[in-house]
């Protein structure tokens, strides 16, 4: 999404600017396409590769942490009942 917005703003600038020669407009467009491709590649790597695996691990750890907290609360309640 960010890549699309960036590309649209750069392309809009290059088309609207009256002070740029045609060769520079082409260079700006090519650079915009390269930036968009790079951003898309990074997004895919994060979603699938190491970044995606880390996000999965983080989710698992959060779930395990939630379960441990719930268990701790139950044990506290049981301990309080035993004290009474």
C-alpha positions as CSV (number, residue, x, y, z in Angstrom):
1,X,0.0,0.0,0.0
2,X,2.8,2.4,1.0
3,X,4.6,1.6,-2.2
4,X,1.5,2.4,-4.3
5,X,1.0,5.8,-2.6
6,X,4.7,6.6,-3.0
7,X,4.7,5.7,-6.7
8,X,1.5,7.7,-7.3
9,X,2.9,10.8,-5.7
10,X,6.3,10.6,-7.5
11,X,4.6,10.0,-10.8
12,X,2.2,12.9,-10.2
13,X,5.1,15.1,-9.4
14,X,7.0,14.1,-12.5
15,X,4.0,14.6,-14.8
16,X,2.9,18.0,-13.3
17,X,6.4,19.6,-13.1
18,X,6.9,21.8,-16.1
19,X,10.6,22.4,-15.3
20,X,11.7,18.8,-15.9
21,X,13.0,17.7,-19.2
22,X,11.5,14.5,-20.7
23,X,14.7,12.5,-19.9
24,X,14.5,13.5,-16.3
25,X,10.8,12.6,-16.1
26,X,11.7,9.1,-17.5
27,X,14.5,8.8,-14.8
28,X,12.0,9.7,-12.1
29,X,9.5,7.2,-13.4
30,X,12.1,4.5,-13.6
31,X,13.3,5.2,-10.0
32,X,9.7,5.2,-8.8
33,X,9.2,1.8,-10.4
34,X,12.4,0.4,-8.8
35,X,11.4,1.7,-5.4
36,X,8.0,0.2,-5.7
37,X,9.5,-3.2,-6.7
38,X,11.9,-3.1,-3.8
39,X,9.2,-2.2,-1.4
40,X,7.0,-5.0,-2.7
41,X,9.9,-7.5,-2.4
42,X,10.5,-6.5,1.2
43,X,6.9,-6.8,2.1
44,X,6.8,-10.4,0.6
45,X,10.0,-11.3,2.5
46,X,8.7,-10.1,5.7
47,X,5.4,-11.9,5.2
48,X,7.0,-15.2,4.1
49,X,10.6,-15.5,5.1
50,X,12.4,-14.9,8.3
51,X,10.2,-11.9,9.2
52,X,7.1,-13.9,8.8
53,X,8.5,-16.7,10.9
54,X,9.4,-14.2,13.6
55,X,5.9,-12.8,13.6
56,X,4.5,-16.3,14.0
57,X,6.8,-17.0,16.9
58,X,5.8,-13.7,18.5
59,X,2.2,-14.7,18.2
60,X,2.8,-18.1,19.8
61,X,4.8,-16.5,22.6
62,X,2.0,-14.0,23.3
63,X,-0.6,-16.9,23.4
64,X,1.6,-18.9,25.8
65,X,2.1,-15.9,28.0
66,X,-1.6,-15.3,28.2
67,X,-2.2,-19.0,29.1
68,X,0.5,-18.7,31.8
69,X,-1.0,-15.6,33.3
70,X,-4.4,-17.3,33.4
71,X,-2.9,-20.3,35.1
72,X,-1.1,-18.1,37.6
73,X,-4.4,-16.4,38.5
74,X,-6.1,-19.7,39.0
75,X,-3.3,-20.8,41.3
76,X,-3.5,-17.6,43.3
77,X,-7.2,-18.2,43.8
78,X,-6.6,-21.8,44.9
79,X,-3.9,-20.7,47.3
80,X,-6.2,-18.0,48.8
81,X,-9.0,-20.6,49.3
82,X,-6.6,-23.0,51.0
83,X,-5.5,-20.2,53.4
84,X,-9.1,-19.5,54.4
